[in-house]
Amino acid sequence: MQLIAAITGSAALALAGGSAVAPPPAPGAWHQLGAAVTSRPGKGLSFFRTALSPQGLGIVVTSSSNRPIHGSWSTWCEIMDDDGPVEQLQGPLTGAKTVIAYPHVLSGATRCYVSVYTRPPDRVAKTTAAEFSY
C-alpha cells in the first residue's frame, strides 16, 4: 500500500508547476509540506504528503475556474510508527475558487499521511493544492 502511495505521490510531483499557494488563514506557524501540485487543464489531481509530529494540518485548493471544486482529503495519523494508536479520517473539499480544510490531528501523533484528490471543475480549469502543518 505504501509503495503504491509513494508511486502516486511521485507521479503527482511531475504535475507540480511551481505555483504558490498561500497558507491557511487559521492561526499557526504553518509550513508547506513539499511543493504545491497543479493539475493539467481539465484534469483532477491526486497526491499525498507526510507531516512529522504535527500539531495542526491544513489543506488549500485553488481553481482557475468559477465552477465549484469537488474533491476529498484523507489522513492517516499514527503514534510511534503503527505501534500505538492510529486515526484515519476523510472529508470533502467543495467550494468555488479556494477551498480550505483543517483535518483533525491525533493527539501525540508522530506521523500523519495527508492525501488530496480533486475532480476537474471543467474541461480547461487547473486546480492547485498544497498541504500544510505546524
DSSP file (Angstrom, degrees, kcal/mol; ACC not computed):
  #  RESIDUE AA STRUCTURE BP1 BP2  ACC     N-H-->O    O-->H-N    N-H-->O    O-->H-N    TCO  KAPPA ALPHA  PHI   PSI    X-CA   Y-CA   Z-CA
    1    1 A M     >        0   0    0      0, 0.0     4,-2.4     0, 0.0     5,-0.2   0.000 360.0 360.0 360.0 -45.8    0.0    0.0    0.0
    2    2 A Q  H  >  +     0   0    0      1,-0.2     4,-2.5     2,-0.2     5,-0.1   0.849 360.0  55.0 -67.3 -31.9    2.8    2.5    0.9
    3    3 A L  H  > S+     0   0    0      2,-0.2     4,-2.3     1,-0.2    -1,-0.2   0.926 109.4  46.7 -64.9 -44.1    4.6    1.6   -2.3
    4    4 A I  H  > S+     0   0    0      1,-0.2     4,-2.7     2,-0.2    -2,-0.2   0.919 112.9  49.8 -62.5 -43.1    1.5    2.4   -4.4
    5    5 A A  H  X S+     0   0    0     -4,-2.4     4,-2.7     1,-0.2    -2,-0.2   0.890 110.0  50.8 -63.1 -38.9    1.1    5.7   -2.4
    6    6 A A  H  X S+     0   0    0     -4,-2.5     4,-2.4     2,-0.2    -1,-0.2   0.901 111.2  47.8 -66.2 -39.9    4.7    6.6   -3.0
    7    7 A I  H  X S+     0   0    0     -4,-2.3     4,-2.6     2,-0.2    -2,-0.2   0.924 112.7  48.8 -65.8 -43.5    4.4    6.0   -6.7
    8    8 A T  H  X S+     0   0    0     -4,-2.7     4,-2.2     1,-0.2    -2,-0.2   0.926 112.3  48.7 -60.7 -44.8    1.2    8.0   -6.8
    9    9 A G  H  X S+     0   0    0     -4,-2.7     4,-1.5     1,-0.2    -1,-0.2   0.900 112.0  48.7 -62.4 -40.8    2.9   10.8   -4.9
   10   10 A S  H  X S+     0   0    0     -4,-2.4     4,-0.8     1,-0.2    -1,-0.2   0.896 110.8  50.1 -66.5 -40.4    5.9   10.8   -7.2
   11   11 A A  H >< S+     0   0    0     -4,-2.6     3,-0.7     1,-0.2     4,-0.4   0.882 108.2  53.4 -65.6 -37.4    3.7   10.8  -10.3
   12   12 A A  H >< S+     0   0    0     -4,-2.2     3,-1.7     1,-0.2     4,-0.4   0.840  98.1  64.7 -67.2 -31.6    1.8   13.8   -9.0
   13   13 A L  H >< S+     0   0    0     -4,-1.5     3,-1.4     1,-0.3    -1,-0.2   0.816  90.8  65.4 -61.0 -28.5    5.0   15.7   -8.4
   14   14 A A  T << S+     0   0    0     -4,-0.8    -1,-0.3    -3,-0.7    -2,-0.2   0.748  98.0  55.4 -64.6 -21.4    5.5   15.7  -12.1
   15   15 A L  T <  S+     0   0    0     -3,-1.7    23,-0.5    -4,-0.4    -1,-0.3   0.573  78.8 119.6 -85.8  -9.5    2.4   17.9  -12.3
   16   16 A A    <   -     0   0    0     -3,-1.4    21,-0.2    -4,-0.4   112,-0.0  -0.358  40.2-174.8 -63.4 128.0    3.8   20.5  -10.0
   17   17 A G        -     0   0    0     -2,-0.1    -1,-0.2    19,-0.1     3,-0.1   0.274  47.7-107.1-107.3  10.6    4.0   23.8  -11.7
   18   18 A G        +     0   0    0     18,-0.5    19,-0.1     1,-0.2     2,-0.1   0.663  62.1 164.2  74.7  14.8    5.7   25.7   -9.0
   19   19 A S        -     0   0    0     17,-0.2     2,-0.4     1,-0.1    17,-0.4  -0.383  36.4-124.1 -67.9 142.8    2.5   27.6   -8.2
   20   20 A A        -     0   0    0     -3,-0.1     2,-0.4    -2,-0.1    -1,-0.1  -0.721  23.7-168.1 -88.4 136.5    2.4   29.4   -4.9
   21   21 A V        -     0   0    0     -2,-0.4    11,-0.0   108,-0.0   108,-0.0  -0.995  21.2-126.8-124.7 126.5   -0.4   28.6   -2.5
   22   22 A A        -     0   0    0     -2,-0.4   108,-0.1     1,-0.1     0, 0.0  -0.419  32.8-106.0 -69.1 145.4   -1.0   30.8    0.5
   23   23 A P        -     0   0    0      0, 0.0    -1,-0.1     0, 0.0    36,-0.0  -0.226  49.2 -78.5 -65.8 162.8   -1.1   29.0    3.8
   24   24 A P        -     0   0    0      0, 0.0     6,-0.2     0, 0.0    36,-0.1  -0.258  38.1-124.6 -60.1 151.0   -4.4   28.6    5.6
   25   25 A P  S    S+     0   0    0      0, 0.0     3,-0.1     0, 0.0    75,-0.0   0.649  77.3 106.4 -76.5 -13.5   -5.7   31.7    7.4
   26   26 A A  S    S-     0   0    0      1,-0.1    32,-0.0     0, 0.0     0, 0.0  -0.303  85.9 -89.6 -63.4 149.5   -6.1   29.9   10.8
   27   27 A P  S    S+     0   0    0      0, 0.0     2,-0.2     0, 0.0    -1,-0.1  -0.268  77.8  98.4 -59.8 145.4   -3.5   30.9   13.4
   28   28 A G  S    S-     0   0    0     -3,-0.1     2,-1.7     2,-0.1   105,-0.0  -0.630  81.4 -90.2 149.5 154.9   -0.4   28.8   13.5
   29   29 A A        -     0   0    0     -2,-0.2   104,-0.1   105,-0.1     2,-0.0  -0.534  58.6-167.3 -86.2  70.0    3.2   28.7   12.3
   30   30 A W        -     0   0    0     -2,-1.7     2,-0.4    -6,-0.2   104,-0.2  -0.296  13.6-176.1 -64.9 137.8    2.2   26.9    9.0
   31   31 A H  E     -A  133   0A   0    102,-2.3   102,-2.1    -2,-0.0     2,-0.2  -0.996  29.5-112.4-131.7 143.1    4.9   25.4    6.8
   32   32 A Q  E     -A  132   0A   0     -2,-0.4     2,-1.1   100,-0.2   100,-0.3  -0.492  19.1-134.3 -77.1 137.9    4.2   23.8    3.5
   33   33 A L        -     0   0    0     98,-3.4    98,-0.4    -2,-0.2    -1,-0.1  -0.764  69.1 -44.5 -92.3  93.5    4.6   20.0    3.1
   34   34 A G  S    S-     0   0    0     -2,-1.1    97,-0.1    96,-0.1     2,-0.1  -0.162  99.3 -30.3  76.1-175.3    6.5   19.7   -0.2
   35   35 A A        -     0   0    0      1,-0.1    96,-0.1    95,-0.1     2,-0.1  -0.382  67.3-103.6 -74.9 151.1    5.8   21.5   -3.4
   36   36 A A        -     0   0    0    -17,-0.4   -18,-0.5    94,-0.1     2,-0.5  -0.426  35.7-133.8 -66.7 151.6    2.3   22.6   -4.4
   37   37 A V  E     -B  129   0A   0     92,-2.7    92,-2.5   -21,-0.2     2,-0.4  -0.943  17.6-166.5-114.8 131.5    0.7   20.4   -7.1
   38   38 A T  E     -B  128   0A   0    -23,-0.5    90,-0.2    -2,-0.5     6,-0.1  -0.968  15.2-136.0-118.6 131.7   -1.0   21.8  -10.2
   39   39 A S        -     0   0    0     88,-2.9     6,-0.1    -2,-0.4     3,-0.1  -0.307  25.1-103.1 -77.0 164.5   -3.2   19.7  -12.4
   40   40 A R    >   -     0   0    0      4,-0.4     3,-2.1     1,-0.1    87,-0.2  -0.491  61.1 -71.1 -75.8 159.2   -3.2   19.8  -16.2
   41   41 A P  T 3  S+     0   0    0      0, 0.0    85,-0.2     0, 0.0    84,-0.2  -0.298 121.4   6.5 -55.5 131.3   -6.1   21.6  -17.8
   42   42 A G  T 3  S+     0   0    0     83,-2.6     2,-0.3     1,-0.2    84,-0.1   0.570 109.7 108.6  74.3   9.5   -9.3   19.7  -17.4
   43   43 A K    <   -     0   0    0     -3,-2.1    84,-0.3    82,-0.5    -1,-0.2  -0.845  61.6-131.7-117.1 154.1   -7.7   17.1  -15.1
   44   44 A G        -     0   0    0     -2,-0.3    -4,-0.4    76,-0.1     2,-0.3  -0.252  23.3-129.1 -85.5-177.1   -8.0   16.4  -11.4
   45   45 A L  E     -E  118   0B   0     73,-0.7    73,-2.5    -6,-0.1     2,-0.3  -0.965  18.4-174.2-137.3 158.5   -5.2   15.8   -9.1
   46   46 A S  E     +E  117   0B   0     -2,-0.3     2,-0.3    71,-0.2    71,-0.2  -0.937  23.9 134.9-151.6 122.1   -4.2   13.2   -6.5
   47   47 A F  E     -E  116   0B   0     69,-1.9    69,-2.6    -2,-0.3     2,-0.3  -0.979  29.4-147.8-159.9 167.6   -1.2   13.4   -4.2
   48   48 A F  E     -E  115   0B   0     -2,-0.3     2,-0.3    67,-0.2    67,-0.2  -0.959   5.8-167.1-140.1 160.0   -0.1   12.9   -0.6
   49   49 A R  E     -E  114   0B   0     65,-2.2    65,-3.0    -2,-0.3     2,-0.5  -0.931  19.6-126.3-139.1 162.6    2.5   14.3    1.8
   50   50 A T  E     -E  113   0B   0     -2,-0.3     2,-0.5    63,-0.2    63,-0.2  -0.958  15.9-161.8-115.9 129.0    3.8   13.3    5.2
   51   51 A A  E     -E  112   0B   0     61,-3.1    61,-2.5    -2,-0.5     2,-0.5  -0.940  11.8-145.2-108.9 129.2    3.8   15.5    8.3
   52   52 A L  E    S-E  111   0B   0     -2,-0.5    59,-0.3     1,-0.2    58,-0.1  -0.840  74.8 -18.6 -98.4 126.5    6.1   14.6   11.2
   53   53 A S  S    S-     0   0    0     57,-1.5    -1,-0.2    -2,-0.5    57,-0.2   0.886  87.4-172.6  47.2  52.6    4.8   15.4   14.7
   54   54 A P        -     0   0    0      0, 0.0    55,-0.2     0, 0.0    54,-0.2  -0.432  29.6-171.0 -76.3 147.9    2.1   17.8   13.5
   55   55 A Q  S    S+     0   0    0      1,-0.4     2,-0.3    -2,-0.1    50,-0.2   0.644  80.3  10.1 -99.3 -28.2    0.0   19.9   15.9
   56   56 A G        -     0   0    0     48,-0.1    78,-1.6     2,-0.0    -1,-0.4  -0.992  64.5-152.2-150.1 151.9   -2.3   21.1   13.1
   57   57 A L  E     -C  133   0A   0     46,-0.6     2,-0.3    -2,-0.3    76,-0.2  -0.957  12.4-177.6-125.4 145.7   -3.0   20.2    9.5
   58   58 A G  E     -C  132   0A   0     74,-2.3    74,-3.2    -2,-0.4     2,-0.4  -0.998   9.0-163.3-142.9 144.5   -4.3   22.5    6.7
   59   59 A I  E     -CD 131 101A   0     42,-2.6    42,-2.2    -2,-0.3     2,-0.4  -0.994   4.9-170.5-127.9 133.2   -5.2   21.9    3.0
   60   60 A V  E     -CD 130 100A   0     70,-2.4    70,-2.1    -2,-0.4     2,-0.4  -0.992   4.7-179.5-126.3 125.9   -5.6   24.7    0.5
   61   61 A V  E     -CD 129  99A   0     38,-2.7    38,-3.0    -2,-0.4     2,-0.3  -0.991   4.2-175.4-124.4 130.9   -7.0   24.0   -3.0
   62   62 A T  E     -CD 128  98A   0     66,-3.1    66,-2.4    -2,-0.4     2,-0.3  -0.876   5.9-158.5-122.8 158.5   -7.5   26.8   -5.6
   63   63 A S  E     -C  127   0A   0     34,-2.1    64,-0.2    -2,-0.3     6,-0.1  -0.978  24.2-141.5-136.8 148.8   -9.0   26.7   -9.1
   64   64 A S  S    S+     0   0    0     62,-2.1     2,-0.3    -2,-0.3    63,-0.1   0.510  85.9  78.0 -81.6  -5.3   -8.8   28.8  -12.2
   65   65 A S  S    S-     0   0    0     61,-0.3    32,-0.6     2,-0.2    -2,-0.2  -0.692  75.1-139.5-104.4 155.3  -12.5   28.3  -12.8
   66   66 A N  S    S+     0   0    0     -2,-0.3     3,-0.1    30,-0.1    -1,-0.1   0.546  78.8 100.7 -84.2  -9.2  -15.5   29.9  -11.1
   67   67 A R  S    S-     0   0    0      1,-0.1    30,-0.6    29,-0.1    -2,-0.2  -0.406  89.6 -83.6 -73.1 154.6  -17.2   26.5  -11.1
   68   68 A P  E     -F   96   0B   0      0, 0.0     2,-0.4     0, 0.0    28,-0.3  -0.239  34.9-128.0 -63.2 144.2  -17.1   24.5   -7.8
   69   69 A I  E     -F   95   0B   0     26,-4.3    26,-1.5    -3,-0.1     2,-0.4  -0.758  26.2-167.5 -83.9 134.6  -14.1   22.5   -6.8
   70   70 A H  E     +FG  94 119B   0     49,-0.6    49,-2.9    -2,-0.4     2,-0.3  -0.996  31.4 101.2-127.4 129.9  -15.1   18.9   -5.8
   71   71 A G  E     -FG  93 118B   0     22,-1.2    22,-2.4    -2,-0.4     2,-0.3  -0.942  47.7-120.0-175.5-163.9  -12.8   16.5   -4.1
   72   72 A S  E     -FG  92 117B   0     45,-2.5    45,-2.6    20,-0.3     2,-0.3  -0.976   7.2-144.8-155.2 164.4  -11.8   15.0   -0.8
   73   73 A W  E     -FG  91 116B   0     18,-2.5    18,-2.1    -2,-0.3     2,-0.3  -0.912  12.2-169.1-127.8 158.3   -9.0   14.6    1.7
   74   74 A S  E     -FG  90 115B   0     41,-1.9    41,-3.0    -2,-0.3     2,-0.3  -0.991   2.0-163.9-145.3 150.0   -7.9   11.7    3.9
   75   75 A T  E     -FG  89 114B   0     14,-2.7    14,-1.9    -2,-0.3     2,-0.4  -0.970  11.1-167.7-133.0 150.2   -5.5   11.4    6.7
   76   76 A W  E     -FG  88 113B   0     37,-1.8    37,-2.5    -2,-0.3     2,-0.4  -0.924  18.3-177.0-133.6 107.6   -3.8    8.5    8.5
   77   77 A C  E     +FG  87 112B   0     10,-3.0    10,-2.5    -2,-0.4     2,-0.3  -0.868   3.2 179.7-110.5 142.3   -2.1    9.6   11.7
   78   78 A E  E     -FG  86 111B   0     33,-2.8    32,-2.5    -2,-0.4    33,-1.6  -0.942  24.7-135.4-139.2 158.5   -0.1    7.3   13.9
   79   79 A I  S   >S-     0   0    0      6,-1.5     5,-1.4    -2,-0.3     4,-0.3  -0.976  87.8  -5.7-114.9 124.5    1.9    7.3   17.1
   80   80 A M  T > 5S-     0   0    0     -2,-0.5     3,-1.5     1,-0.2    -1,-0.2   0.906 124.2 -59.2  62.7  46.8    5.3    5.6   17.2
   81   81 A D  T 3 5S-     0   0    0      1,-0.3    -1,-0.2    -3,-0.2    -3,-0.0   0.910 105.8 -44.3  53.5  56.7    5.1    4.0   13.7
   82   82 A D  T 3 5S+     0   0    0      3,-0.2    -1,-0.3     1,-0.1    -2,-0.2   0.421 118.0 104.4  71.8   0.3    2.0    1.9   14.0
   83   83 A D  T < 5S+     0   0    0     -3,-1.5    -3,-0.2    -4,-0.3    -2,-0.1   0.647  85.2  33.2 -82.9 -13.8    3.0    0.6   17.4
   84   84 A G  S   <S-     0   0    0     -5,-1.4    -4,-0.0     1,-0.3     0, 0.0  -0.375 111.3 -35.5-121.9-160.5    0.5    2.9   19.1
   85   85 A P        -     0   0    0      0, 0.0    -6,-1.5     0, 0.0     2,-0.3  -0.223  53.6-161.6 -62.5 151.2   -2.9    4.4   18.4
   86   86 A V  E     -F   78   0B   0     -8,-0.2     2,-0.4    -3,-0.1    -8,-0.2  -0.927   6.7-160.3-130.2 157.5   -3.9    5.3   14.8
   87   87 A E  E     -F   77   0B   0    -10,-2.5   -10,-3.0    -2,-0.3     2,-0.5  -0.982   3.3-170.6-140.8 126.8   -6.6    7.6   13.4
   88   88 A Q  E     +F   76   0B   0     -2,-0.4     2,-0.3   -12,-0.2   -12,-0.2  -0.979  17.1 166.1-120.4 124.9   -7.9    7.5    9.8
   89   89 A L  E     -F   75   0B   0    -14,-1.9   -14,-2.7    -2,-0.5     2,-0.3  -0.891  13.9-172.6-133.2 161.5  -10.2   10.3    8.7
   90   90 A Q  E     +F   74   0B   0     -2,-0.3   -16,-0.2   -16,-0.3    -2,-0.0  -0.982   7.5 170.4-150.0 158.9  -11.6   11.7    5.5
   91   91 A G  E     -F   73   0B   0    -18,-2.1   -18,-2.5    -2,-0.3     2,-0.1  -0.979  32.3 -87.2-161.9 169.1  -13.7   14.7    4.4
   92   92 A P  E     -F   72   0B   0      0, 0.0     2,-0.4     0, 0.0   -20,-0.3  -0.429  16.6-155.4 -84.4 156.9  -14.9   16.7    1.5
   93   93 A L  E     +F   71   0B   0    -22,-2.4   -22,-1.2    -2,-0.1     2,-0.4  -0.902  36.3 150.2-126.4  99.8  -13.3   19.6   -0.4
   94   94 A T  E     +F   70   0B   0     -2,-0.4     2,-0.3   -24,-0.2   -24,-0.2  -0.997  16.8  85.0-139.0 131.7  -16.1   21.6   -2.0
   95   95 A G  E     -F   69   0B   0    -26,-1.5   -26,-4.3    -2,-0.4     2,-0.3  -0.889  66.8 -75.2 160.4 174.2  -16.4   25.2   -2.9
   96   96 A A  E    S-F   68   0B   0    -28,-0.3     2,-2.9    -2,-0.3   -30,-0.1  -0.778  93.7 -20.0-101.8 142.9  -15.6   27.8   -5.5
   97   97 A K  S    S+     0   0    0    -32,-0.6   -34,-2.1   -30,-0.6     2,-0.4  -0.286 131.6  27.2  65.5 -59.5  -12.2   29.3   -6.3
   98   98 A T  E     -D   62   0A   0     -2,-2.9     2,-0.4   -36,-0.2   -36,-0.2  -0.996  62.7-173.8-137.4 131.1  -10.5   28.4   -3.0
   99   99 A V  E     -D   61   0A   0    -38,-3.0   -38,-2.7    -2,-0.4     2,-0.4  -0.985   5.7-169.2-124.3 134.8  -11.3   25.6   -0.6
  100  100 A I  E     -D   60   0A   0     -2,-0.4     2,-0.3   -40,-0.2   -40,-0.2  -0.981   4.6-178.2-125.9 134.4   -9.6   25.2    2.9
  101  101 A A  E     -D   59   0A   0    -42,-2.2   -42,-2.6    -2,-0.4    -8,-0.0  -0.969  16.4-159.6-131.3 148.5   -9.8   22.2    5.2
  102  102 A Y        -     0   0    0     -2,-0.3   -44,-0.2   -44,-0.2     3,-0.1  -0.773  18.4-157.5-126.3  84.5   -8.4   21.6    8.6
  103  103 A P        -     0   0    0      0, 0.0   -46,-0.6     0, 0.0     2,-0.1  -0.295  27.1-103.8 -61.8 146.3   -8.2   17.8    9.3
  104  104 A H        -     0   0    0    -48,-0.1     2,-0.5   -29,-0.0   -15,-0.1  -0.384  31.5-141.8 -66.2 147.2   -8.1   16.7   12.9
  105  105 A V        -     0   0    0    -50,-0.2     2,-0.1    -3,-0.1     3,-0.1  -0.966  18.6-116.3-115.7 127.9   -4.8   15.5   14.2
  106  106 A L    >   -     0   0    0     -2,-0.5     3,-2.2   -19,-0.1     2,-0.1  -0.414  42.8-104.0 -57.6 126.9   -4.5   12.6   16.6
  107  107 A S  T 3  S+     0   0    0      1,-0.3    -1,-0.1    -2,-0.1   -52,-0.1  -0.361 105.4  11.4 -59.2 126.2   -3.1   14.0   19.9
  108  108 A G  T 3  S+     0   0    0      1,-0.2    -1,-0.3   -54,-0.2    -2,-0.1   0.554  87.7 166.9  83.1   9.0    0.6   13.0   20.1
  109  109 A A    <   -     0   0    0     -3,-2.2   -30,-0.3   -55,-0.2    -1,-0.2  -0.295  24.7-168.0 -59.3 136.6    0.8   11.8   16.5
  110  110 A T  S    S+     0   0    0    -32,-2.5   -57,-1.5     1,-0.3     2,-0.3   0.618  74.6  16.7 -97.4 -17.7    4.4   11.3   15.4
  111  111 A R  E     -EG  52  78B   0    -33,-1.6   -33,-2.8   -59,-0.3     2,-0.4  -0.966  59.6-173.7-156.1 137.3    3.4   11.0   11.7
  112  112 A C  E     -EG  51  77B   0    -61,-2.5   -61,-3.1    -2,-0.3     2,-0.5  -0.998  13.5-151.6-132.0 131.6    0.4   11.8    9.5
  113  113 A Y  E     -EG  50  76B   0    -37,-2.5   -37,-1.8    -2,-0.4     2,-0.5  -0.900  17.8-164.9 -97.5 126.3   -0.1   11.0    5.9
  114  114 A V  E     -EG  49  75B   0    -65,-3.0   -65,-2.2    -2,-0.5     2,-0.3  -0.960   5.1-171.7-119.9 123.1   -2.3   13.5    4.2
  115  115 A S  E     -EG  48  74B   0    -41,-3.0   -41,-1.9    -2,-0.5     2,-0.4  -0.882   5.5-165.6-116.7 146.2   -3.9   12.9    0.8
  116  116 A V  E     -EG  47  73B   0    -69,-2.6   -69,-1.9    -2,-0.3     2,-0.4  -0.995   5.8-179.2-130.5 136.6   -5.8   15.2   -1.5
  117  117 A Y  E     +EG  46  72B   0    -45,-2.6   -45,-2.5    -2,-0.4     2,-0.3  -1.000   5.9 177.9-132.8 133.1   -8.0   14.2   -4.5
  118  118 A T  E     -EG  45  71B   0    -73,-2.5   -73,-0.7    -2,-0.4   -47,-0.3  -0.972  21.0-141.6-133.6 153.6   -9.9   16.6   -6.8
  119  119 A R  E     - G   0  70B   0    -49,-2.9   -49,-0.6    -2,-0.3   -76,-0.1  -0.806  42.1 -94.0-102.5 152.5  -12.0   16.3   -9.9
  120  120 A P        -     0   0    0      0, 0.0   -76,-0.1     0, 0.0     3,-0.1  -0.460  22.5-144.9 -69.3 135.8  -11.7   18.9  -12.7
  121  121 A P  S    S-     0   0    0      0, 0.0     2,-0.3     0, 0.0     5,-0.1   0.835  78.8 -20.5 -67.6 -31.6  -14.2   21.8  -12.4
  122  122 A D  S    S-     0   0    0      3,-0.1   -80,-0.1   -79,-0.1     3,-0.1  -0.905  82.1 -78.1-160.5-173.5  -14.4   21.9  -16.2
  123  123 A R  S    S+     0   0    0     -2,-0.3   -80,-0.0     1,-0.2     0, 0.0   0.623 124.4  29.6 -76.5 -11.6  -12.5   20.9  -19.3
  124  124 A V  S    S+     0   0    0    -83,-0.1    -1,-0.2   -82,-0.1   -81,-0.1   0.533  92.0 109.5-121.9 -10.3  -10.0   23.8  -19.2
  125  125 A A        -     0   0    0    -84,-0.2   -83,-2.6    -3,-0.1   -82,-0.5  -0.346  50.5-151.0 -73.7 148.8   -9.6   24.6  -15.5
  126  126 A K        -     0   0    0    -85,-0.2   -62,-2.1   -84,-0.1     2,-0.4  -0.902   6.0-153.9-110.0 145.4   -6.5   23.9  -13.5
  127  127 A T  E     - C   0  63A   0     -2,-0.4   -88,-2.9   -84,-0.3     2,-0.4  -0.953   5.4-164.0-117.1 144.5   -6.5   23.2   -9.8
  128  128 A T  E     -BC  38  62A   0    -66,-2.4   -66,-3.1    -2,-0.4     2,-0.3  -0.984  11.4-180.0-125.3 136.9   -3.6   23.8   -7.5
  129  129 A A  E     -BC  37  61A   0    -92,-2.5   -92,-2.7    -2,-0.4     2,-0.3  -0.978   9.5-179.3-139.3 151.1   -3.3   22.3   -4.0
  130  130 A A  E     - C   0  60A   0    -70,-2.1   -70,-2.4    -2,-0.3     2,-0.4  -0.989  17.1-141.2-145.5 150.7   -0.9   22.4   -1.1
  131  131 A E  E     - C   0  59A   0    -98,-0.4   -98,-3.4    -2,-0.3     2,-0.3  -0.902  20.6-171.4-114.4 144.4   -0.8   20.7    2.3
  132  132 A F  E     +AC  32  58A   0    -74,-3.2   -74,-2.3    -2,-0.4     2,-0.3  -0.900   7.6 179.2-132.9 156.9    0.5   22.5    5.4
  133  133 A S  E      AC  31  57A   0   -102,-2.1  -102,-2.3    -2,-0.3   -76,-0.2  -0.971 360.0 360.0-148.4 164.9    1.3   21.6    9.0
  134  134 A Y              0   0    0    -78,-1.6  -105,-0.1    -2,-0.3   -77,-0.1   0.223 360.0 360.0-143.5 360.0    2.6   23.3   12.2
